[in-house]
C-alpha cells in the first residue's frame, strides 16, 4: 500500500463562514491542515481590527469544539483542542489609512480585494480601480509587507472575466513593484502567463480547478455542487494549471477556496457559488500528483511555497495519507462536498 506524508499542509484560501456554519465545518480544515488564510467576506465584511480579532476568536472556539455527531464525519477523526491549526486572518479591502494599517498589522496576514458584486458577499468591494485613489493604501501595505490578495474577475462575459482582469493585475504590479500581489484561485492560461511577467505576482490554485472544466459543471445535467466563481474554464486552461501545479512553481501555492453553503442554497434557483472541498482536498491532491508521477512535488505546492511567499512558520503537523479507498460522505452537517458519495483513491491514515 502506497503511503505519503505531508508536513504542515497549508490552505492559503479558505472560507469558514460564521455562526453555525463555522461551528459545523471549521474542524474539518483544522484536522488536516496546519493553518489557512481565512477570507473576510462575511456579512458585514471583516474590516476593522476589532472585527478581525473577534472573528479569529470565534474560529479558535469553533475548531476547539468537538463535532456533535462524530459518526457523521466517518473517518475524518475526532476534533479537540485546536488541532494545531492557525487561522491566518485577512481584512476586506478598503482604502485604509497608514495609521490604521500600522495598528492592525500584527493581527493580520493579508488584505483581500474583491471587485464589487463579483462573488459571494462582495457588494462592498472596489467599484473602479482608480490607482491614484488606492495608492496611499497600497504603498503603505508594501512598506509594511502586507500582501494584497485579489479576486481577479471583471463583470464581463463569464468565461472571459479572469482574462479581462489581467490588465488590472499588470497595472497594479507595475505601479506597486514592492507590493506582494496574490492572484487568487487562477483558472486560465492568461493568468499563468501573467505570473512570471512581474516579480511581485504570485498565485493560488484550487484542487477543483485542477480536476474539472465547464463541461463537468454544465455539459450534461447541471451539477450545482461544482458551480463556483471563478467558473471552471476550458480543458486547455485546466491543462496549463495542472502543469504549473505539478511542477510546484515557486510562485504558486495551494488555496482550496473551499466555500460551504447549505444544501438548500446549492440545490435551488439562484444556486450559490462555491465548491466544498475542505475534508477531501489532501486526498484529491495526493491522487492527482501520484497519477502524474509528481508526488514528491506535493509538499512544496501544499506548504513550502506558501511558507516562503507569506513568510509564515506554521505549527508542526504531520499528515499521513495512504492509497486506500475513502468514500466521501453525502453531506457534512448539511453541506454537500465535491464528489459526495463517490470513492476516492487516497485516505488520511493519521495526523500527528
Secondary structure per residue as TSV (DSSP state, phi and psi in degrees):
chain	resnum	aa	ss	phi	psi
A	1	X	-	360.0	124.3
A	2	X	-	-72.1	141.0
A	3	X	E	-132.5	147.6
A	4	X	E	-145.3	136.9
A	5	X	E	-113.4	133.2
A	6	X	E	-114.4	138.3
A	7	X	E	-106.4	129.5
A	8	X	S	46.5	56.1
A	9	X	-	-61.7	142.4
A	10	X	E	-128.4	140.3
A	11	X	E	-113.3	104.9
A	12	X	E	-93.5	26.7
A	13	X	E	-166.8	99.9
A	14	X	E	-138.3	136.3
A	15	X	-	-103.4	118.9
A	16	X	-	-106.2	-7.3
A	17	X	-	59.1	-149.5
A	18	X	S	-154.4	174.1
A	19	X	H	59.9	-138.3
A	20	X	H	-62.5	-37.6
A	21	X	H	-61.1	-44.9
A	22	X	H	-59.9	-46.0
A	23	X	H	-60.9	-35.0
A	24	X	H	-79.1	-34.9
A	25	X	H	-116.0	-9.6
A	26	X	H	-56.9	-40.8
A	27	X	H	-67.3	-20.6
A	28	X	H	-65.9	-35.6
A	29	X	H	-80.7	-38.6
A	30	X	H	-63.5	-28.3
A	31	X	H	-65.1	-47.5
A	32	X	H	-109.0	-4.5
A	33	X	-	-118.3	148.5
A	34	X	S	-78.7	-23.7
A	35	X	E	-175.3	169.2
A	36	X	E	-154.2	148.1
A	37	X	E	-83.8	117.8
A	38	X	E	-94.0	127.2
A	39	X	-	-76.6	145.7
A	40	X	-	-99.9	9.8
A	41	X	-	-84.8	63.1
A	42	X	-	-84.9	-175.6
A	43	X	S	-122.8	106.9
A	44	X	S	-74.5	164.6
A	45	X	-	-67.5	156.8
A	46	X	-	-78.0	108.4
A	47	X	-	-136.7	4.3
A	48	X	S	-129.0	162.8
A	49	X	H	-61.0	-42.5
A	50	X	H	-63.6	-41.6
A	51	X	H	-66.7	-39.2
A	52	X	H	-62.9	-48.5
A	53	X	H	-63.5	-42.7
A	54	X	H	-64.5	-40.2
A	55	X	H	-65.4	-41.7
A	56	X	H	-61.1	-40.0
A	57	X	H	-64.1	-38.9
A	58	X	H	-65.4	-38.2
A	59	X	H	-64.7	-47.6
A	60	X	H	-60.2	-38.2
A	61	X	H	-65.8	-45.3
A	62	X	H	-63.3	-41.0
A	63	X	H	-80.5	-5.4
A	64	X	T	-97.6	0.5
A	65	X	S	-98.8	126.6
A	66	X	-	-65.0	146.7
A	67	X	-	-59.4	137.0
A	68	X	S	-63.3	-33.6
A	69	X	-	-134.0	91.3
A	70	X	G	-65.7	-25.7
A	71	X	G	-60.6	-29.0
A	72	X	G	-65.8	-22.1
A	73	X	G	-94.9	3.0
A	74	X	G	50.8	-120.4
A	75	X	G	-90.6	12.7
A	76	X	G	-66.8	-34.7
A	77	X	-	113.1	174.6
A	78	X	-	-87.7	150.4
A	79	X	-	-118.8	121.1
A	80	X	-	-150.1	163.8
A	81	X	T	53.3	-143.3
A	82	X	T	-113.1	9.7
A	83	X	T	63.2	17.5
A	84	X	T	64.5	37.0
A	85	X	-	-112.2	129.2
A	86	X	E	-109.5	117.9
A	87	X	E	-80.6	111.6
A	88	X	E	-85.3	116.1
A	89	X	-	-91.7	151.4
A	90	X	E	-130.4	158.2
A	91	X	E	-109.2	150.9
A	92	X	E	-75.8	125.1
A	93	X	-	-59.8	130.0
A	94	X	-	-138.9	172.2
A	95	X	-	-80.8	78.0
A	96	X	-	-73.9	149.0
A	97	X	-	-88.2	166.2
A	98	X	H	-64.9	-36.1
A	99	X	H	-63.0	-42.2
A	100	X	H	-62.2	-45.9
A	101	X	H	-62.9	-40.1
A	102	X	H	-62.4	-36.8
A	103	X	H	-72.8	-32.2
A	104	X	H	-99.7	-8.6
A	105	X	G	-54.9	-37.2
A	106	X	G	-68.7	-19.1
A	107	X	G	-96.5	-12.0
A	108	X	-	-127.2	161.4
A	109	X	S	-105.8	-30.2
A	110	X	E	-161.3	170.8
A	111	X	E	-120.8	133.8
A	112	X	E	-104.5	124.7
A	113	X	E	-103.4	127.0
A	114	X	E	-116.7	130.2
A	115	X	B	-62.7	141.6
A	116	X	T	-59.2	126.6
A	117	X	T	72.2	12.1
A	118	X	S	-87.1	-18.3
A	119	X	S	-152.5	-169.9
A	120	X	T	-57.7	127.0
A	121	X	T	54.7	42.5
A	122	X	-	-114.9	17.3
A	123	X	T	-60.0	-29.2
A	124	X	T	-88.8	15.4
A	125	X	S	-77.6	-169.6
A	126	X	B	-74.7	126.1
A	127	X	S	-89.2	-31.1
A	128	X	S	-148.2	145.6
A	129	X	-	-92.8	78.8
A	130	X	-	-87.7	102.6
A	131	X	H	-57.5	-42.4
A	132	X	H	-68.6	-35.2
A	133	X	H	-67.5	-33.7
A	134	X	H	-85.7	-15.3
A	135	X	H	-54.3	-48.6
A	136	X	H	-57.4	-41.8
A	137	X	H	-67.9	-48.5
A	138	X	H	-68.9	-35.7
A	139	X	H	-68.4	-38.1
A	140	X	H	-65.4	-40.7
A	141	X	H	-60.9	-41.4
A	142	X	H	-62.6	-43.3
A	143	X	H	-63.4	-34.2
A	144	X	T	-92.9	3.1
A	145	X	T	58.0	44.7
A	146	X	-	-101.0	112.8
A	147	X	E	-66.2	151.9
A	148	X	E	-107.8	116.7
A	149	X	E	-97.8	136.2
A	150	X	E	-129.9	129.4
A	151	X	E	-83.2	103.1
A	152	X	-	-93.3	79.6
A	153	X	-	-140.9	145.3
A	154	X	-	-89.1	-172.6
A	155	X	S	-105.2	25.9
A	156	X	S	-79.7	-161.0
A	157	X	-	-56.5	134.6
A	158	X	T	-57.3	-35.4
A	159	X	T	-76.3	-16.6
A	160	X	T	-104.8	-3.1
A	161	X	H	-60.4	-41.8
A	162	X	H	-70.8	-45.5
A	163	X	H	-59.4	-38.5
A	164	X	H	-66.5	-24.0
A	165	X	H	-78.7	-11.4
A	166	X	H	-59.2	-33.4
A	167	X	H	-63.2	-34.2
A	168	X	H	-71.2	-42.5
A	169	X	H	-57.9	-43.9
A	170	X	H	-59.7	-43.8
A	171	X	H	-67.5	-43.8
A	172	X	H	-63.5	-46.5
A	173	X	H	-66.0	-35.7
A	174	X	H	-70.9	-43.5
A	175	X	H	-76.2	-24.0
A	176	X	T	-131.3	70.0
A	177	X	T	-65.9	-18.9
A	178	X	T	-94.6	0.9
A	179	X	S	-93.1	126.2
A	180	X	-	-78.4	120.1
A	181	X	E	-117.5	124.7
A	182	X	E	-104.5	116.3
A	183	X	E	-79.6	108.1
A	184	X	T	-79.8	145.5
A	185	X	T	36.1	59.8
A	186	X	-	-66.3	148.8
A	187	X	-	-134.4	1.5
A	188	X	S	-132.5	158.7
A	189	X	H	-61.6	-34.7
A	190	X	H	-59.3	-39.5
A	191	X	H	-70.3	-39.5
A	192	X	H	-63.4	-41.0
A	193	X	H	-63.6	-36.1
A	194	X	H	-70.1	-28.6
A	195	X	H	-52.3	-44.9
A	196	X	T	-94.2	5.7
A	197	X	T	-74.7	-30.4
A	198	X	S	-129.7	137.6
A	199	X	T	-65.1	-23.9
A	200	X	T	-96.9	11.4
A	201	X	E	-100.9	136.1
A	202	X	E	-134.4	176.8
A	203	X	E	-154.2	152.4
A	204	X	E	-109.9	152.5
A	205	X	E	-132.3	135.8
A	206	X	-	-85.6	163.8
A	207	X	S	-75.7	-33.6
A	208	X	H	-70.2	-30.3
A	209	X	H	-75.2	-12.4
A	210	X	H	-83.6	-13.4
A	211	X	H	-112.4	-31.4
A	212	X	-	-120.6	156.9
A	213	X	-	-120.0	177.0
A	214	X	H	-59.3	-28.5
A	215	X	H	-61.7	-34.6
A	216	X	H	-68.8	-29.6
A	217	X	H	-80.5	-45.7
A	218	X	H	-135.6	11.2
A	219	X	S	-73.9	-25.4
A	220	X	S	-124.6	-123.6
A	221	X	S	-68.4	136.9
A	222	X	-	-62.0	132.5
A	223	X	-	-111.6	93.8
A	224	X	G	-62.1	-26.9
A	225	X	G	-80.0	-0.7
A	226	X	G	-107.7	1.1
A	227	X	-	-82.3	127.0
A	228	X	-	-149.4	170.1
A	229	X	S	-126.5	126.7
A	230	X	S	-66.6	144.8
A	231	X	-	-66.9	150.8
A	232	X	-	-60.2	144.4
A	233	X	-	-106.5	-147.0
A	234	X	-	-83.6	158.0
A	235	X	H	-55.5	-36.0
A	236	X	H	-68.2	-31.3
A	237	X	H	-67.9	-45.2
A	238	X	H	-58.9	-39.3
A	239	X	H	-62.5	-39.9
A	240	X	H	-68.6	-41.1
A	241	X	H	-60.8	-45.2
A	242	X	H	-61.3	-42.3
A	243	X	H	-61.0	-46.4
A	244	X	H	-72.8	-31.6
A	245	X	H	-69.0	-45.6
A	246	X	H	-62.9	-32.3
A	247	X	T	-75.1	-12.9
A	248	X	T	52.4	48.1
A	249	X	-	-45.4	132.3
A	250	X	T	-63.0	-14.1
A	251	X	T	-99.4	8.0
A	252	X	E	-121.1	142.0
A	253	X	E	-144.3	164.5
A	254	X	E	-79.8	132.2
A	255	X	-	-142.4	115.8
A	256	X	-	-68.7	-30.9
A	257	X	-	51.6	28.6
A	258	X	B	-59.3	122.9
A	259	X	-	-133.8	92.9
A	260	X	-	-75.1	139.2
A	261	X	-	-135.8	148.6
A	262	X	-	-56.8	148.2
A	263	X	H	-51.8	-40.8
A	264	X	H	-69.1	-22.7
A	265	X	H	-80.1	-22.8
A	266	X	H	-88.4	-40.4
A	267	X	S	-96.2	64.5
A	268	X	S	-156.3	167.5
A	269	X	T	-64.1	133.4
A	270	X	T	78.1	39.8
A	271	X	-	-45.0	127.5
A	272	X	-	-68.1	145.9
A	273	X	-	-88.5	130.7
A	274	X	-	151.6	138.9
A	275	X	B	-113.8	128.8
A	276	X	-	-95.3	106.8
A	277	X	-	-123.9	-1.9
A	278	X	T	-49.2	-44.8
A	279	X	T	-75.9	-13.9
A	280	X	T	-123.8	4.9
A	281	X	H	-60.8	-47.5
A	282	X	H	-67.5	-36.7
A	283	X	H	-62.8	-44.1
A	284	X	H	-65.2	-42.3
A	285	X	H	-64.3	-40.7
A	286	X	H	-58.7	-43.2
A	287	X	H	-63.9	-45.3
A	288	X	H	-60.5	-50.6
A	289	X	H	-69.8	-36.6
A	290	X	H	-67.5	-43.5
A	291	X	H	-62.4	-27.4
A	292	X	T	-98.8	10.3
A	293	X	T	67.4	27.2
A	294	X	-	-125.2	27.0
A	295	X	G	-58.8	-30.9
A	296	X	G	-66.2	-19.2
A	297	X	G	-88.7	-8.2
A	298	X	H	-64.9	-36.0
A	299	X	H	-57.5	-43.0
A	300	X	I	-67.1	-44.0
A	301	X	I	-64.7	-37.4
A	302	X	I	-100.5	1.6
A	303	X	I	-157.8	-58.4
A	304	X	I	-60.2	-43.8
A	305	X	H	-63.1	-41.8
A	306	X	H	-63.9	-40.1
A	307	X	H	-60.6	-41.7
A	308	X	H	-70.1	-44.8
A	309	X	H	-66.1	-44.7
A	310	X	H	-92.8	-11.7
A	311	X	T	66.2	39.4
A	312	X	-	-109.7	155.2
A	313	X	-	-126.9	89.2
A	314	X	-	-68.7	159.4
A	315	X	-	-65.1	149.1
A	316	X	-	-65.7	132.6
A	317	X	-	-151.4	134.7
A	318	X	E	-117.3	118.6
A	319	X	E	-111.7	120.2
A	320	X	E	-103.9	123.5
A	321	X	E	-113.3	147.7
A	322	X	E	-128.3	151.2
A	323	X	S	-81.1	79.6
A	324	X	-	-142.4	140.4
A	325	X	-	-57.0	139.3
A	326	X	E	-134.5	118.7
A	327	X	E	-86.4	122.1
A	328	X	-	-72.3	128.4
A	329	X	-	-58.2	153.2
A	330	X	S	-65.3	-37.3
A	331	X	-	-147.8	156.0
A	332	X	B	-115.1	98.1
A	333	X	T	49.0	51.2
A	334	X	T	86.8	-0.4
A	335	X	B	-108.7	123.7
A	336	X	-	-86.8	121.7
A	337	X	-	-82.5	164.6
A	338	X	T	-58.2	139.6
A	339	X	T	62.0	32.3
A	340	X	T	-53.7	131.1
A	341	X	T	79.6	-6.4
A	342	X	-	-93.0	165.1
A	343	X	E	-106.0	125.5
A	344	X	E	-93.7	157.9
A	345	X	S	-83.3	-16.6
A	346	X	-	-123.1	149.0
A	347	X	E	-129.1	155.8
A	348	X	E	-84.5	118.5
A	349	X	E	-88.8	-39.9
A	350	X	E	-157.9	149.9
A	351	X	E	-131.2	123.0
A	352	X	-	-120.0	360.0
